[in-house]
Amino acid sequence: MTQLRRLAAILPVVIAACSLPSGTGHAQQSAEPPVVAQNVEAGVFPGAIGHGAASRGGHGGRIIAVTTLADNGAGSLRACIEETGPRICVFRVNGVIRFSARPPYITNPYITIAGQTAPGGGITLAHSGGAEGRTPLVIKGTHDVIVRHVRIRPDISGNEQGSEDGVTIENSERVILDHLSVSWARDELVNGFADNDAITISNSIFAAGVPRHDKCALLASDPDGPQNLSFIGNICAHNGDRNPDINFPPESCVEVVNNLFYNAQSEFAEIWESEGGSPISLVGNMFLAGPDTHGAAIGIVRAGIAATGDGEAYLWDNGFEGDFTHIAPEVADILVDTPPCPLTVTPRPSAGLLAHLRGSVGTWPHDAFDSQLMQEIAGRGGRIGRAPSPLVQADAVAPYADADADGMDDAWETQHGNDPASSDPWADVDGNGFADFEDFLSAREATIQSGAAHN
């Protein structure tokens, strides 16, 4: 797969020494500030970041309205997923889509699932348990996929725990998962499998995996070759370990930046070397103990089981809070002073990260689970292992007016110089370099986050 190393021009980013954490974690981190690529390829929507930013998704394609919460049939999310060609799934309904058959795989490329277009409380994916109770969101053997502002809450157990992730990315490239809220998976909350490349997982919540396999993120497993992956601005909370699990071949570009890891039981970040030695940049993250964090827990661990080579670990401005081993002594043997690859983003300081994430992370508007989770993190409360809460179907809320079926709110179109009677999602009326539909999605996201959206 194509490696987007983005080495052409680089910019050193100097972070003031006062922002570095104190204690054992500070003492064991890298000596030099991170280097950030200056000419990272722009994405199709404002705010696209990371190694997956070049994903086209369904940009330039058909606008397909999801008009029913039913598993299948005309107007269903499954129907939009199974279409071919560039396409955007927009939602004219709100509530829980509960798959009764095996959940659909995203295998046809060039698709965007725009959950922020849903009215009311948004869209939640789940399954009905039993033999077909499998991972609700699977991206398999494809490319150019964008999924944003969707909750995944499998509240009913299936028959095969090993096939019950929250999200699986398999043999795919140029994928963005952004502003997801994922909980209650019986396997990984998010799982990268086989030969993936150019992946961004950003601004998402991965919380409360089901014991005894409560895992936040398996970023790679059984890779065939080097991969580029960004894990940026996420929260992992109430998961025993794999917060996250990092196991990549040499020559990969892997960055874990500005994430908050809370209440791991035994291990937070795990650097593995069974694929030849992971090159990893861990920058500006916060590692917080919670009620389930053992005194023997480790914040950043070098997992040497079945090692086939030495990794490279670049650590900068990672903050730690709590009585646990912040960085395992063995990490010092693979510590490097410059990132294995330039970062794709300029990191914010780890100090104050929780306050920033509370206003940005997850699917908006926050549901009761996410709202409670944010309170638990702020108060250092909550526990691992609470049973999933049965999902309740929300009352239907009328969607925004869209007379020309171009996916954009007629009122927004009028305000911004578009014609609400003429389908023109891919115009660029304001000349800012982004299509009007992508500008609308950004505006819609901001409105929902501010609490001002009524439909």
Secondary structure, DSSP 4 states (H G I P E B T S, - for coil): -------SSEEE----GGGSPPSHHHHTS-SS--EEESSPPP-SSTT--STTTT--TTTTSEEEEE---SSSSTT-HHHHHH--SSEEEEES--EEEEESSSPPEE-SSSEEEEGGGSSTT-EEEEE--BTT---SEEEES-EEEEEES-EE---S-BS-GGG--SEEEES-EEEEEES-EEE--SSEEEEEESS-EEEEEES-EEE-PPTTS-EEEE--SS-SS--EEEEES-EEES-SB-TTEE---TT-EEEEES-EEE--SSEEEEEE-TTS--EEEEES-EEE--TT--TT-EEEEEE-TT--S--EEEEES-EEESSSEEE-GGGGGGB-SS-SS-BSSPPPPSTTHHHHHHTTSSSSS--HHHHHHHHHHHTT---TTPPPPPP-PPPP-PPPP-TT-SSS-HHHHHHTT--TTS--TT--TT-SSS-HHHHHHHHHHHHHHHT----
